[in-house]
């Protein structure tokens, strides 16, 4: 009897141990499931990427400095360029994996290789945004007609040549009436205008506008809101990235969206971040934030803007081989991350 009782007691303990093991295993599975869904309904796809940026753009820097990329399993390295167009061109030599910029250089890239536009920044298409682009001219240019025979600046690879074409046409001139000089960035254009090597240049951003306005003899002649040009902002990646890492790209969009929300509610801290990291003046950042902050998505208006500029680029030989714009747009990531901001349908 004693032996039987001991056997029964051992069997009871063994059964209890098995129950505890099963329970712990279930908890572990739930913990793993919870970890897998943290930072986004579709889970994480950890990835290391290089992102093209410029000094004045707050969105990528906030996403990185506030740990939003890390939150979504993204190891992002920011690579700084003088202009977004330079960053876009760096895609061609695989210096970066993600770039952003105005419609013009984005379309130029899309036409040269296997790249996909996966979202828009939601900026640039309003009259208010257009007014942020100022036309500064030398002292002997009092009106648009005075530009005939003058030297004007265009930042290489940007939409500025498109803007010049429209502005001059509206004022009874053509690109043939001026000498167009391509420059690498605003600093180069600043020196050229100050030395009298150029007579006119388009400038944006509070810090740059203030800098150009301080040039002796220079003055603001007009702004882009007085033209027909409205150019949106877009994000572009190699098409392979959209296919190989769709979850990572969706989480990248989530991180950017949260960064934009942070910028809206914490402008002073954002100004501190940009000053600390790139020495961008705080007052300039605060002035620029309403125009620079993003609202990630993809609207029909954004598609129409891209389509209009592509037509111009094809007609003027900037895009040598035409392509179907819809084939260059991959919206799975933005549809998953911010579906309410996608109004375009193929």
C-alpha positions as a printed Julia matrix, in Angstrom:
346×3 Matrix{Float64}:
  0.0    0.0     0.0
  2.84   2.39    0.9
  4.5    1.67   -2.43
  1.24   2.35   -4.29
  0.75   5.66   -2.44
  4.26   6.75   -3.3
  3.69   5.82   -6.94
  0.42   7.77   -6.99
  2.08  10.79   -5.37
  4.89  10.74   -7.94
  2.39  10.46  -10.79
  0.44  13.45   -9.41
  3.6   15.56   -9.14
  4.64  14.6   -12.68
  1.23  15.56  -14.04
  1.37  18.89  -12.24
  4.85  19.55  -13.63
  3.63  18.84  -17.15
  0.73  21.26  -16.72
  3.07  24.01  -15.54
  5.4   23.35  -18.49
  2.53  23.58  -20.97
  1.31  26.8   -19.37
  4.75  28.37  -19.49
  5.19  27.33  -23.1
  1.88  29.01  -23.97
  2.94  32.21  -22.23
  6.24  32.17  -24.08
  4.43  31.81  -27.39
  2.2   34.76  -26.54
  5.22  36.84  -25.56
  6.89  36.04  -28.87
  3.71  36.9   -30.74
  3.45  40.2   -28.88
  7.08  40.99  -29.64
  6.49  40.22  -33.29
  3.6   42.67  -33.55
  5.16  45.48  -31.51
  5.63  48.64  -33.56
  3.08  47.79  -36.23
  0.19  45.48  -36.92
  2.15  43.58  -39.55
  5.22  42.97  -37.39
  8.83  43.86  -38.0
 11.18  43.11  -40.84
 14.5   44.3   -39.47
 16.56  46.08  -42.07
 19.57  48.38  -42.41
 19.19  51.21  -44.92
 20.89  54.44  -45.97
 18.62  57.46  -46.38
 19.45  60.55  -48.45
 18.77  63.76  -46.54
 19.53  67.5   -46.52
 20.34  69.84  -43.63
 16.95  71.55  -43.39
 14.65  68.53  -43.58
 13.4   67.72  -40.06
 11.49  64.47  -40.69
 14.29  61.93  -41.06
 16.35  63.47  -38.24
 13.43  63.44  -35.83
 12.61  59.84  -36.75
 16.19  58.84  -36.01
 16.9   61.0   -32.94
 13.62  60.06  -31.24
 14.17  56.34  -31.82
 11.23  55.89  -34.2
 13.25  54.02  -36.82
 14.65  51.78  -34.1
 11.15  51.2   -32.73
 10.17  49.67  -36.05
 13.3   47.55  -36.47
 14.98  49.9   -38.93
 18.68  50.68  -38.69
 18.74  53.93  -40.66
 21.87  55.87  -41.56
 21.29  59.43  -42.8
 23.54  60.58  -45.66
 23.5   64.37  -46.11
 23.57  66.09  -49.52
 23.43  69.72  -50.68
 20.09  69.18  -52.44
 17.48  66.4   -52.56
 18.32  65.97  -56.25
 21.9   65.0   -55.35
 20.52  62.44  -52.93
 18.26  61.01  -55.62
 21.19  60.73  -58.03
 23.12  58.79  -55.39
 20.61  55.97  -55.86
 22.27  55.23  -59.19
 25.58  54.34  -57.55
 23.9   52.58  -54.63
 25.17  55.12  -52.13
 21.69  55.26  -50.55
 18.6   53.06  -50.49
 15.91  55.71  -49.97
 15.71  59.24  -51.37
 13.17  62.03  -51.51
 12.72  65.19  -53.53
 10.52  67.21  -55.85
  8.6   65.61  -58.71
 11.18  66.65  -61.32
 14.3   64.79  -60.08
 12.14  61.89  -58.88
 10.76  61.42  -62.4
 14.25  61.73  -63.84
 15.36  58.82  -61.64
 12.25  56.76  -62.39
 12.97  57.09  -66.09
 16.57  55.91  -65.78
 16.22  52.62  -63.95
 14.21  50.16  -61.93
 13.0   52.53  -59.2
  9.59  52.95  -57.6
  7.81  55.93  -56.04
  6.26  54.56  -52.85
  4.8   57.68  -51.18
  4.5   61.44  -51.36
  5.41  63.94  -48.65
  2.15  65.87  -48.96
  4.03  69.14  -49.47
  4.57  71.7   -52.2
  1.3   71.74  -54.13
 -0.41  74.73  -52.49
 -0.02  78.42  -53.36
  1.31  78.99  -49.85
  4.03  76.4   -50.34
  4.91  77.83  -53.75
  5.34  81.29  -52.22
  8.25  79.94  -50.16
 10.37  79.91  -53.33
 11.73  83.44  -53.81
 13.39  84.89  -56.91
 16.41  86.99  -55.95
 18.04  89.22  -58.56
 20.92  91.64  -58.83
 20.47  95.38  -58.42
 20.15  96.19  -62.14
 17.17  93.85  -62.59
 14.06  95.85  -61.76
 11.48  93.82  -63.67
 11.25  90.48  -65.43
 12.02  91.95  -68.87
 15.4   93.1   -67.54
 16.47  89.44  -67.38
 16.95  89.33  -71.14
 20.63  88.67  -71.81
 21.32  87.99  -68.12
 22.82  84.93  -66.46
 20.41  82.9   -64.32
 21.11  80.03  -61.94
 19.55  76.6   -61.92
 20.46  73.99  -59.32
 21.59  70.94  -61.25
 19.11  68.1   -61.46
 16.27  70.05  -59.82
 12.95  71.41  -61.08
 14.36  74.96  -61.31
 14.85  74.76  -65.09
 11.14  73.91  -65.36
 10.34  76.9   -63.12
 12.52  79.24  -65.19
 10.82  78.11  -68.39
  7.38  78.89  -66.97
  8.36  82.2   -65.33
 10.11  83.53  -68.42
  7.24  82.49  -70.72
  4.73  84.29  -68.51
  6.86  87.41  -68.85
  7.34  87.32  -72.61
 10.79  85.7   -72.61
 12.21  82.23  -73.28
 15.16  80.22  -72.02
 16.97  81.29  -75.2
 16.84  84.89  -73.94
 19.01  84.12  -70.89
 22.2   82.26  -70.12
 21.48  79.33  -67.79
 24.26  78.24  -65.41
 23.92  74.99  -63.45
 25.14  75.04  -59.86
 25.51  72.43  -57.16
 23.71  74.12  -54.28
 22.56  77.33  -52.63
 25.97  78.15  -51.18
 27.52  78.13  -54.64
 24.69  80.29  -55.98
 25.07  82.7   -53.06
 28.74  83.3   -53.83
 27.98  83.71  -57.54
 25.21  86.28  -56.96
 27.36  88.18  -54.48
 30.24  88.35  -56.99
 27.94  89.33  -59.85
 28.63  86.1   -61.75
 24.89  85.42  -61.96
 21.96  87.83  -62.04
 19.08  85.75  -60.71
 18.45  82.68  -58.55
 15.48  80.89  -56.96
 15.84  80.32  -53.2
 13.73  78.69  -50.47
 14.01  78.27  -46.7
 14.0   81.02  -44.07
 17.75  80.89  -43.42
 18.64  81.03  -47.12
 16.12  83.76  -47.91
 17.57  85.89  -45.11
 21.1   85.19  -46.34
 20.37  86.19  -49.95
 18.37  89.24  -48.89
 21.47  90.51  -47.08
 23.55  90.61  -50.29
 24.27  94.22  -51.14
 22.17  95.32  -54.1
 20.17  92.07  -54.32
 16.42  92.06  -53.86
 13.39  89.8   -54.18
 11.67  90.18  -57.54
  8.95  87.54  -57.37
  8.01  84.12  -55.96
  6.81  80.81  -57.38
  3.16  81.37  -56.4
  3.02  83.89  -59.27
  3.82  81.11  -61.77
  1.96  78.0   -62.9
  4.48  75.68  -61.24
  3.44  73.59  -58.25
  5.69  70.66  -57.47
  5.05  67.95  -54.93
  7.51  65.87  -52.95
  7.98  62.13  -53.33
  9.94  59.21  -51.87
 11.68  56.71  -54.12
 13.54  53.41  -53.68
 14.91  50.63  -55.88
 11.94  48.5   -56.93
 13.66  45.44  -55.44
 13.24  46.95  -51.96
  9.46  47.15  -52.36
  9.37  43.46  -53.27
 11.94  42.06  -50.84
 11.04  44.12  -47.75
  7.38  45.21  -47.99
  6.87  45.1   -44.2
 10.03  47.1   -43.55
  8.94  49.75  -46.04
  5.5   49.97  -44.42
  7.15  50.39  -41.03
  9.46  53.02  -42.51
  6.34  54.97  -43.5
  4.93  54.52  -39.97
  8.12  55.92  -38.48
  7.99  58.95  -40.76
  4.33  59.54  -39.97
  5.03  59.47  -36.24
  7.96  61.84  -36.77
  5.65  64.25  -38.57
  3.19  64.11  -35.69
  6.0   64.8   -33.23
  7.14  67.79  -35.29
  3.63  69.25  -35.2
  3.35  69.07  -31.42
  6.98  69.75  -30.44
  8.38  72.48  -32.73
 10.79  73.87  -30.14
 12.38  70.47  -29.5
 12.64  69.88  -33.24
 14.47  73.19  -33.62
 16.83  72.08  -30.85
 17.47  68.76  -32.63
 18.36  70.42  -35.94
 20.57  72.97  -34.25
 22.39  70.29  -32.27
 22.91  67.95  -35.2
 23.44  70.25  -38.21
 23.67  73.75  -36.7
 20.5   74.87  -38.45
 19.43  78.19  -36.81
 16.49  77.62  -34.47
 14.47  80.61  -35.64
 14.83  79.51  -39.27
 13.67  76.0   -38.43
 10.6   77.32  -36.59
  9.69  79.53  -39.56
 10.12  76.68  -42.05
  8.39  73.85  -40.16
  4.86  74.49  -41.48
  6.17  74.13  -45.04
  8.7   71.37  -44.35
  6.67  68.96  -42.24
  5.19  65.99  -44.08
  1.85  64.26  -44.35
  2.77  60.93  -45.88
  0.31  59.46  -48.37
 -0.45  59.42  -52.09
 -3.29  61.47  -53.55
 -4.78  61.87  -57.0
 -3.49  65.46  -56.92
  0.03  64.14  -56.38
 -0.28  61.79  -59.34
 -1.6   64.6   -61.56
  1.37  66.79  -60.6
  3.81  64.02  -61.47
  2.01  63.34  -64.74
  2.1   67.01  -65.78
  5.81  67.35  -65.09
  6.62  64.06  -66.82
  4.89  65.34  -69.96
  7.04  68.47  -69.9
 10.22  66.45  -69.34
  9.45  64.09  -72.22
  8.56  66.93  -74.59
 11.82  68.73  -73.79
 14.05  65.67  -74.04
 14.9   65.6   -70.34
 13.38  62.12  -70.16
 14.76  60.43  -73.24
 12.56  57.34  -73.14
  8.94  57.73  -72.08
  7.42  55.33  -69.58
  4.06  54.53  -68.02
  3.93  56.53  -64.79
  1.54  54.12  -63.06
  4.09  51.33  -63.52
  6.59  53.3   -61.43
  4.29  53.68  -58.43
  4.23  51.04  -55.66
  1.77  51.93  -52.9
  1.51  48.73  -50.82
  3.58  50.21  -47.98
  1.68  53.48  -47.71
 -1.67  51.71  -48.08
 -0.78  49.49  -45.13
  0.63  52.26  -42.93
 -1.69  55.21  -43.66
 -4.55  53.9   -45.83
 -6.76  56.94  -45.23
 -4.25  59.17  -47.04
 -4.17  57.17  -50.27
 -6.79  58.51  -52.69
 -5.09  57.58  -55.96
 -6.11  54.34  -57.64
 -4.55  52.89  -60.77
